[in-house]
Structures are given as C-alpha cells and as structure tokens.
Amino acid sequence: MPTSPTTALTGPAPTATVSVKPLALSTPGRGEDLHVRVTAPTTGTNLPVVLFAHGFGSDLDGYAPLVDHWASGGFVVIQATHLDSQRIALSAHDPRRPQIWRHRVQDMRHILDELTALEASVPGLQGRVDHSRIVAAGHSFGGQTAGILVGLRVTDPQTGAAEDLSDSRIMAGVQLATAGKGGDELTPFAYENLPWLRDQDFSQITAPCLVVAGDKDDLPLSTRGPAWTTDPYTLAHGDKSLLTVHGGEHFLGGISGYRSAETTDENPDRVALVQQVTLAYLRHITGTDHTDWNNARAVLADGHPLGHLACK
C-alpha cells in the first residue's frame, strides 16, 4: 500500500494558536454587524492570511479541523458569520435573501478593508501579519464566495449582469466541494431556490487555485453527479490543481467541525488528507515552503487509496 499522506506530508511542527471572537465590524447597509473570528499562531512574523468562507448555514465557529490546522501551520485564518447563517436566521421573505451570494463577497472585502484593525484586536498579533499574501478559501457555498474573489463571474439573477467582483488583494483560492456550472445541468430545486448558481463563468479565473472534490459528492443540485464539483478546476484558467478525495462526500470526511452531526462520510483519514494537502498548497502558493507540496504531488500522483492530485 502506498505511503499515507499523513506520514508523507509532515509539514512544519505545529505551533500554539490563539483565537479571538466575535470581533464586530460595523457594516452599514448590511442590516447586521459583521461578526469575525481570527485564529493565529502565537509566534512567527510575516504571517500570510487565509480568508475563509463557510458553507450555507454555518458560522464563524465552523470548520475547526481546517482552521486549527492552518493556523498551527503558520497562517492567520479569518472567518465571518455570513447572512445565510442559521444564527442570523433571515426570514424567507427578507429582502436581502436574493443577494445573499453578493453580501458574502462584500463581507470578505470589508474584512480586507479592516484587516489592520482586526490585526490590532488580537493580543500579540499586531505587526506580525503579511498583508500582501492573502488566500481566499471556502467550502460549498463558501467555495463560490472564494471563487468570485479570484475571478468567478456570477450572473446576478435580479439584474442579469455578470460583474467582475474579484479583489486584487487576493493572490490565490482554495475551493472545497464547490458548485459547478449552471444551465440545464441544475436540478429544478437548485434552479428555483439557488438562483445564483444558474449561470457561473469559471473562464475568468486566472489566479492560482486548488479545488478539492469528493468523488462521492452527489449533491441534489446538479444532474451530473460528483463530477459537477470539479468544474471550478476543469473550466478555470491559469495555474490550477485538483485534489480528488476517494470516497469523499460533501463534507470530505468531516471538515466542517469536530464531531459534526451533518457529516455523512465521517473518516479521520480523509480529513487528515484534506488538512495536509491544503496546508501544503497554502505554504507553496504563498512562497513559504514548497517541500510539502512537492511531496504531495509525488505521493498522490497515482494509485493512492485516499486520493489523487492533478496539476495543470
């Protein structure tokens, strides 16, 4: 049996982390203050940033298996609670609902605008953050959010326009179990209830991106099955990589939280794979270190029981 990635991708020695929440950012026009969580290593300087967007209904306390791993590996991880969170519980007739996808992007841009203030709000962090190395990441709905920040065009279902909402402060993206293209491949449920998926154009993504997809992620949103979640890789341009998680369903073994009840394919080895490969990619794409990424490419090139890593 091939070497397990959990031993082959050892990465840097884990460091202690600190997490501060909620940090409230005043956001006129949003209807709610933007609540933010910052998790960071207690040591180190010139720390790169991961701006993470949660999946539909989650919040700033989600995805600890990823957030903790990235922070202990040398990254400042910033999470928000978006308007679709169950904590906010917008009514079905709330006028903000049709623009939830856009509010998410605006949340992320607002965090970037207030990055210096957020840094100063975390004890011991001020002056240790590298504002020039920022990666957008997200799971599911959050993957679309991260994608928009690096060039994904979404046709606004209300205006019919597909604006460029990318942000030049973002250098790369990580999209986990994320929606593919729309059109007649959407199920009637998705077309009716998630109109922001009807027309997505991945061809404008030129920033480097890592896409993570489970080969058993058969969402009730597309008629194409698990292959739908590989579209952000196959249809994008530029430097791109795809980690296919063998046997992985939508939560990729349990990345959304420790002992999360929503996980349908609970598997610590899958979570470890996603942890290791995403951290290796983050370190590679920010120029921190390339060793682990090169190891991942070699170990997962072919025949590994947990997954496959392809790069173009």
C-alpha positions as CSV (number, residue, x, y, z in Angstrom):
1,M,0.0,0.0,0.0
2,P,1.4,3.5,-0.8
3,T,2.6,5.7,2.0
4,S,-0.2,7.5,3.8
5,P,-0.2,11.3,3.2
6,T,-0.5,11.8,7.0
7,T,3.1,10.5,7.3
8,A,4.5,11.6,4.0
9,L,3.3,15.2,4.4
10,T,4.6,16.0,7.8
11,G,4.8,19.8,7.3
12,P,6.1,22.3,9.9
13,A,6.0,21.5,13.6
14,P,2.6,22.6,14.9
15,T,2.6,25.8,16.9
16,A,0.3,27.1,19.6
17,T,-2.6,29.3,18.4
18,V,-4.8,32.0,19.7
19,S,-8.4,32.6,18.6
20,V,-10.4,35.8,19.3
21,K,-14.2,36.1,18.6
22,P,-16.5,37.8,18.0
23,L,-14.9,40.9,16.6
24,A,-17.8,43.1,15.4
25,L,-17.3,45.2,12.3
26,S,-19.9,47.9,11.7
27,T,-21.3,47.3,8.2
28,P,-23.9,50.0,7.1
29,G,-26.4,48.6,4.6
30,R,-26.0,45.0,5.7
31,G,-28.6,45.1,8.4
32,E,-26.3,43.3,10.9
33,D,-22.8,43.9,12.2
34,L,-20.3,41.6,10.6
35,H,-19.0,39.1,13.3
36,V,-15.5,37.9,12.7
37,R,-13.2,35.3,14.2
38,V,-9.4,35.5,13.9
39,T,-7.2,32.4,14.7
40,A,-3.4,32.9,14.5
41,P,-0.1,31.3,15.6
42,T,1.3,32.7,18.9
43,T,4.7,33.0,17.3
44,G,6.2,34.0,13.9
45,T,6.3,37.1,11.8
46,N,5.2,37.9,8.2
47,L,2.3,35.6,8.6
48,P,0.2,35.0,5.5
49,V,-3.6,35.2,5.7
50,V,-6.4,32.8,4.8
51,L,-9.8,34.4,4.4
52,F,-12.3,31.6,4.9
53,A,-16.0,31.5,3.8
54,H,-18.2,28.9,5.5
55,G,-20.9,26.8,3.8
56,F,-24.6,27.6,3.7
57,G,-26.0,27.9,7.2
58,S,-22.7,27.6,9.1
59,D,-20.9,30.4,11.1
60,L,-17.6,31.6,12.4
61,D,-17.2,28.6,14.7
62,G,-17.3,26.1,12.0
63,Y,-14.5,24.2,10.2
64,A,-12.2,23.8,13.2
65,P,-10.4,20.8,11.7
66,L,-9.1,23.1,8.9
67,V,-8.8,26.4,10.7
68,D,-6.9,24.9,13.6
69,H,-4.5,23.0,11.2
70,W,-3.8,26.0,9.0
71,A,-3.2,28.3,12.0
72,S,-0.9,25.9,13.7
73,G,0.9,25.7,10.4
74,G,1.7,29.4,10.3
75,F,-1.4,31.2,8.9
76,V,-3.7,33.8,10.2
77,V,-7.2,32.5,9.5
78,I,-10.2,34.9,9.4
79,Q,-13.8,33.7,9.4
80,A,-17.1,35.6,9.3
81,T,-20.7,34.7,10.0
82,H,-22.5,35.4,6.7
83,L,-26.1,36.4,6.4
84,D,-27.2,32.8,5.4
85,S,-26.1,31.5,8.8
86,Q,-28.6,29.7,11.0
87,R,-27.5,32.1,13.8
88,I,-28.9,35.1,11.9
89,A,-32.0,33.2,10.6
90,L,-33.2,35.5,7.9
91,S,-36.9,35.1,7.3
92,A,-38.0,33.6,4.0
93,H,-39.2,37.0,2.8
94,D,-36.2,39.0,3.9
95,P,-35.3,41.4,1.0
96,R,-31.6,40.5,1.5
97,R,-32.1,36.8,0.6
98,P,-31.8,37.1,-3.2
99,Q,-28.5,38.9,-2.8
100,I,-27.0,36.6,-0.1
101,W,-24.3,35.5,-2.5
102,R,-23.3,39.1,-3.1
103,H,-23.4,40.0,0.6
104,R,-20.9,37.2,1.2
105,V,-18.4,38.8,-1.2
106,Q,-19.0,42.2,0.3
107,D,-18.3,40.7,3.8
108,M,-15.0,39.4,2.6
109,R,-14.0,42.7,1.0
110,H,-15.0,44.5,4.2
111,I,-12.7,42.3,6.2
112,L,-9.9,43.1,3.9
113,D,-10.6,46.8,4.3
114,E,-10.5,46.4,8.1
115,L,-7.6,44.0,8.2
116,T,-5.3,46.3,10.2
117,A,-8.0,46.9,12.8
118,L,-8.7,43.2,13.1
119,E,-5.0,42.5,13.5
120,A,-4.8,45.0,16.3
121,S,-7.7,43.4,18.1
122,V,-5.9,40.1,18.6
123,P,-3.4,40.2,21.6
124,G,0.2,39.9,20.3
125,L,-0.7,39.8,16.6
126,Q,-0.2,43.4,15.6
127,G,2.7,43.9,13.2
128,R,3.1,40.2,12.5
129,V,0.7,39.9,9.5
130,D,1.8,40.0,5.9
131,H,-1.0,41.9,4.1
132,S,0.5,41.1,0.7
133,R,-0.1,37.3,1.0
134,I,-3.8,36.6,1.2
135,V,-5.6,33.5,0.0
136,A,-9.4,33.1,-0.2
137,A,-10.8,29.7,0.7
138,G,-14.3,28.3,1.3
139,H,-16.4,25.2,1.4
140,S,-19.6,24.6,-0.6
141,F,-21.4,28.0,-0.9
142,G,-18.2,29.5,0.6
143,G,-16.2,28.0,-2.3
144,Q,-18.3,30.1,-4.7
145,T,-17.5,33.2,-2.5
146,A,-13.8,32.4,-2.6
147,G,-14.0,31.8,-6.4
148,I,-15.7,35.2,-7.0
149,L,-12.8,36.9,-5.2
150,V,-10.4,35.5,-7.7
151,G,-12.5,36.0,-10.9
152,L,-15.5,33.7,-11.0
153,R,-18.4,35.6,-12.7
154,V,-21.9,35.0,-11.4
155,T,-24.8,36.3,-13.3
156,D,-27.0,38.3,-10.9
157,P,-30.5,36.7,-11.1
158,Q,-32.1,40.1,-10.4
159,T,-30.1,42.3,-12.9
160,G,-28.9,39.8,-15.5
161,A,-25.4,41.2,-15.3
162,A,-22.2,39.3,-14.6
163,E,-19.9,41.7,-12.8
164,D,-16.2,41.3,-12.1
165,L,-16.2,41.2,-8.2
166,S,-12.7,39.9,-7.9
167,D,-10.3,41.6,-5.5
168,S,-6.6,42.2,-6.4
169,R,-5.6,41.8,-2.8
170,I,-6.3,38.0,-3.1
171,M,-3.4,36.1,-4.6
172,A,-5.0,32.6,-4.8
173,G,-8.0,30.5,-4.0
174,V,-8.9,27.2,-2.3
175,Q,-12.4,25.8,-3.2
176,L,-13.7,22.8,-1.4
177,A,-16.7,20.8,-2.6
178,T,-17.9,23.7,-4.6
179,A,-20.8,24.1,-7.1
180,G,-20.1,23.7,-10.8
181,K,-21.7,25.5,-13.8
182,G,-25.4,26.1,-14.0
183,G,-27.7,26.0,-17.0
184,D,-29.8,22.9,-17.8
185,E,-27.5,20.8,-15.5
186,L,-29.1,22.2,-12.4
187,T,-32.0,20.3,-10.8
188,P,-35.3,22.1,-10.6
189,F,-34.8,22.6,-6.8
190,A,-31.4,24.3,-7.3
191,Y,-32.7,26.5,-10.2
192,E,-35.7,27.7,-8.1
193,N,-34.0,28.1,-4.7
194,L,-30.4,28.9,-5.5
195,P,-30.7,31.3,-8.5
196,W,-27.1,32.5,-8.1
197,L,-26.0,29.1,-9.4
198,R,-27.9,29.4,-12.7
199,D,-25.0,31.0,-14.7
200,Q,-21.4,30.8,-13.5
201,D,-18.5,31.5,-15.7
202,F,-15.2,30.0,-14.5
203,S,-13.2,31.0,-17.5
204,Q,-12.3,34.4,-16.0
205,I,-10.4,32.8,-13.1
206,T,-6.7,33.2,-13.8
207,A,-5.4,33.3,-10.3
208,P,-3.8,30.0,-8.9
209,C,-6.4,27.8,-7.3
210,L,-6.7,24.4,-5.6
211,V,-10.0,22.6,-6.0
212,V,-10.9,19.8,-3.6
213,A,-13.7,17.4,-4.7
214,G,-15.1,14.2,-3.3
215,D,-15.8,11.5,-5.9
216,K,-19.0,10.5,-4.0
217,D,-20.3,14.1,-3.6
218,D,-23.6,13.6,-5.3
219,L,-25.4,16.8,-4.4
220,P,-29.2,17.2,-5.2
221,L,-28.3,20.4,-7.1
222,S,-27.0,19.0,-10.4
223,T,-27.9,16.1,-12.7
224,R,-24.2,15.4,-13.4
225,G,-23.3,13.8,-10.1
226,P,-20.0,14.2,-8.3
227,A,-18.2,15.4,-11.5
228,W,-20.1,18.7,-11.1
229,T,-17.8,19.8,-8.3
230,T,-14.7,19.5,-10.5
231,D,-15.9,22.3,-12.8
232,P,-14.0,25.0,-10.9
233,Y,-10.9,23.1,-11.9
234,T,-11.7,22.0,-15.4
235,L,-13.2,25.3,-16.5
236,A,-10.8,27.7,-14.9
237,H,-7.6,29.1,-16.5
238,G,-4.2,29.6,-15.0
239,D,-2.3,27.6,-12.5
240,K,-4.8,25.1,-11.1
241,S,-4.7,21.9,-9.1
242,L,-7.4,19.3,-8.2
243,L,-7.4,17.0,-5.2
244,T,-9.9,14.2,-5.6
245,V,-10.9,12.6,-2.3
246,H,-11.7,9.0,-2.9
247,G,-15.0,8.1,-1.2
248,G,-15.4,11.7,-0.1
249,E,-18.9,13.1,0.2
250,H,-19.8,16.8,0.6
251,F,-18.1,17.2,4.0
252,L,-15.0,15.4,2.8
253,G,-14.8,13.1,5.9
254,G,-15.8,15.8,8.4
255,I,-14.0,19.1,7.7
256,S,-17.0,21.2,8.9
257,G,-16.3,20.6,12.6
258,Y,-15.2,18.1,15.2
259,R,-17.9,15.5,15.7
260,S,-20.3,17.4,13.3
261,A,-23.6,15.6,13.0
262,E,-24.0,16.7,9.4
263,T,-21.0,14.7,8.2
264,T,-22.3,11.7,6.2
265,D,-18.9,10.1,5.4
266,E,-17.0,10.5,8.7
267,N,-13.5,9.4,8.1
268,P,-10.4,10.8,10.0
269,D,-8.1,9.7,7.2
270,R,-10.0,11.8,4.7
271,V,-9.9,14.8,7.0
272,A,-6.2,14.4,7.5
273,L,-5.7,14.2,3.7
274,V,-7.5,17.4,3.2
275,Q,-5.7,19.1,6.1
276,Q,-2.3,18.1,4.9
277,V,-2.8,18.8,1.2
278,T,-4.5,22.2,1.7
279,L,-1.8,23.3,4.2
280,A,0.9,22.2,1.8
281,Y,-0.8,24.2,-1.0
282,L,-1.1,27.3,1.1
283,R,2.5,27.1,2.1
284,H,3.5,26.6,-1.6
285,I,1.3,29.3,-3.1
286,T,2.4,31.9,-0.6
287,G,6.1,31.1,-1.1
288,T,6.5,29.9,2.5
289,D,7.9,26.5,1.6
290,H,7.5,24.1,-1.4
291,T,8.7,20.8,0.1
292,D,5.3,19.5,1.3
293,W,3.6,20.4,-1.9
294,N,6.2,18.6,-4.0
295,N,5.8,15.6,-1.7
296,A,2.0,15.7,-2.1
297,R,2.3,15.8,-5.9
298,A,4.6,12.7,-5.8
299,V,2.6,10.7,-3.2
300,L,-0.8,11.4,-4.7
301,A,0.1,11.2,-8.4
302,D,-1.3,7.8,-8.9
303,G,-2.7,4.8,-7.1
304,H,-3.1,6.2,-3.6
305,P,-6.1,4.8,-1.7
306,L,-7.2,8.2,-0.2
307,G,-7.0,10.5,-3.2
308,H,-5.4,11.8,-6.4
309,L,-3.7,15.2,-7.0
310,A,-3.6,16.6,-10.5
311,C,-2.0,19.9,-11.5
312,K,-2.0,22.0,-14.7
